[in-house]
Amino acid sequence: MNPPSQENLSFLNRHPWIYVVLAFVLLISAWSALITLAVKNSPEKIEVMQNR
């Protein structure tokens, strides 16, 4: 059997590094969303007074 020619391969199969870039973009966007939600919904600050 002959190996598949360059014409038969899809764009993503010819450039597998794009999967890595897409994975990092997805990871960064997920972290950004989580951090944004955490900052917007942070608990109220409570002062602690010490009597000594």
Residue, then its C-alpha position, 0 to 999 in steps of 0.5 A: m500500500n502506498p502512504p497517503s499523499q500530501e493532497n489527501l491529508s486534511f489541513l489539521n493532519r498536516h499541522p498537528w501543532i494547531y491542536v496544541v495551540l487550541a488546547f492552550v487557548l481553551l485552557i487559558s480562557a477557562w482559567s480566565a472565566l473562573i478567575t473573573l467569576a471568583v473576583k466578581n463573587s468574592p466574599e465580603k471583607i470582615e475586619v478582625m479587631q483584637n483587644r489586648 
